[in-house]
Amino acid sequence: MHDTDYLTIALPKGKLFGLSTDLLAKVGRQTDGLHEKSRKLIITNERARLKFIITKTADVPTYVEYGAADIGVVGKDVIDESGKDVYELLDLGFGRCHLMMAVPKDKRRPRLEDYAHTRVATKFPHLAEKFFVAHGMQMEYIKLNGSIELAPIIGMSESIVDIVETGTTLRENNLEEIVSIMDATARLIANRVSYKLKFKQINSLVDDLSKVLPA
């Protein structure tokens, strides 16, 4: 899986894609035809010896752990939720958001512990469970992949645990954040074997990125 002639980079679809490619372009690691809607599974820059894989955000740590990609860009929340065995090389600083718990405004309870033994809908069951266990709370977890805010509205759950950037979606659905669980930004991650075999290529990229990132 580790092609020593090329450095393979996994990029996430969605909001982080454009930010990632813009940053890579600043350090000369771009290529023609690299866009989110591309139908090609692998896009290659022969001159720079780079290959790009565009995949779903949640799959980036898996591609990197198994060596299908040498490095990848993904949010810290996704890394921690996945539990994949990867090196975290650099905090890229963009895609800033936070994981939080929210409930319907008209059903807010006095204390966090008052939600023990209730149902929580989330894309992040592992992070949610880790948080609640640390607070001595047993919860029932409902794993959803989209429209998390809908769950408490229709009575499927009492609360949600989800990523928030501005809070607009919460406000539009009469939900209120009651506790912040973790902050997250985009990170550059690496496969452990690739980091040894391609140390020069990867370290050169890390050095170049470090020079253009805000202090």
N, C-alpha and C positions, 0 to 999 in steps of 0.2 A: 504493500500500500504506500510505501514511502519512496516516491520517485525522486531521486537525489538531484535530477537535472532541473526540476521545477519546484517552486514554492506554491502550494495550493492554499488558497484563502477562501473560507466559507463566509459569505455575507448574508445577513438576514433580510428577508422581505419586510416591507412596512416602513415605519418612520425612521428606522436606523439606517436603511439602505443608502439614501441620498447623502446623509451625513457621513457615512463611512466612505463612500466613493469620493466625496469632495475632499475628505482628509487624505485619502490615498493619492489623489491627484496632486495635492500640494507637495508630496514627496516623490512624485514621479512613478507611482505604482498604479497607474490606470491603464486602460486599454479601450480601443474602439469597440462599440457594441455592448459595452457593459452597462446594461440598464435593467431595471427590475422586471420589466415585461418580456424580456428576452425568452425565446422558446428553446434556446440552446441550454443544455444541461451543464456544460463546461465551456467557459469563455477563456481563450488563451492569448497572452501577450508573449509572442515568441521572442521578441527582442529583449524583454526584461526577464524572460524565463518565469512567468507567472501564470497560474491557472486560477480561475475564479469559479466557485460554486455558489449559486443563489438558491437559498432554501428557506423553509419556514423557520422563524426565530427559535422555536422550541427545539428544533433539530440540530442547531449549530453545535452545541456541546457534544452531541452524539457523534456527528461527523468528525469532530476534532479528537474525541477520546479514541475512536477506532482507527484514526489515521487516514480516513478518506480525505480530510483536510489537515494541513500542517498547523494552520492557525485560523482564527475566526474572530468575528466581532459579535458580541452579544451582551445583553444587559446583565448586571450583577444579580438581579432577581432570578433570571432564568438559570444562571450558573448554579446558584444555591438551591433552587428548586430541583434541578436535574440531578444533583449529587454526582455528576460525572467527574472522573479523575483527570483533570487538565491543569496545566500551569496557567496562572493568571499573571500576565506580563505587564499590563499597563492600564491605568485608568484613563480612558479617553475623554472623560469629562462631559460628553454630550449625552442626550437622551435622559436628562435628569428627571427623576420621578421618585415616588415613595410608595411602599406597600402599607396599606392601612385597613382598619376595620371600620365599617360604616353600617348604620341602621336607619330605618325610617324615623324621621324627625318626631312623629307623634307617638313613637313606641320606644323612645329612649329610656333606659333604666339608669338608676342613680350610680351604680358602680359597675366596672368591667366584670367583676365576678358574678354579677347578677345574670349574666348571659350563659353561665355554666349549664351544661346538659341541653343546649339548644342547637339548632341546625345552622351551619354557616356554609354559604355557597362561595366557591372560589376556583380560580385556575391554579392556585398554589397550595394544594392540600398539605404538602410536606412542610413548607414554611409556616403555614397557619398552625399546624399541629405542634410544631416546635415552639411557637410563641405561646399557645394556650397551655401546653404542658408546663412550660416554665412558670406560668401563673397558677398552676394547680387546677386547671380547668379541663374537664372532659367535654368534648364536643362531638356532634355528628357532622361529618364533612360531606358535602355534595359537590362533586367535581363537575364543573362546567367549562366550556371552551369559549363562550361568547355571551354577550348581553347578561353579565353577572347581575347587573342592577335590577333585572326583571324578577329575580328569585324572591326577594322579600315583598315585592309589590303584589305578587300573585299568591303569597303565602307559602311558598316552597321552603323558605328559610327565614330565620329571625334576623340574620345579619349577612354581610358579605365581607370577604377579604380580597382586595384587588389593588392593582396599581393605579395611581392617580398622578396626573401632571398639574392640571389647573383646578380640578374640582367641579368643572362646569357640568359634566354628566351627572354627578351626584346631586347638584342643586336642581337640575332640570327634573330629576326623579324624586325630589323631596327626601333625599337621603343625607345623613349627616355623619361626618367622620368623628369617631369617638376615641381612636388611639392610633398612633403611627407605629408601624412595626419595624420598618427598615427603609433607609434611603438607597437609591440605586442609580448607577450611571453605566454607560457602555464600557465594556472592557475588551482588551485584546487578550485572547487565550491561545495556548499552544498545546499540541500533542507532546507528551513527555519524550517519546522516542525521536520525533522530529526535532525537538529542541536540542537534542544532542547531535543528531546527524546533520542538521542544517543550522547549526548555531550561528555561523557567520552571516548567513542570509537573514535569519530572523533577528539577530542582534542588530544588524545594520538597519533594518526596518524600524525596530524599537528606538534606536538612536535618532533616526531621521524624524520619526513621529514626535519624539520628546522635544525636539527643537521647535516644532511648529504648534505644539499644544500650548494653551494659556498656562501661565505659571500657577 
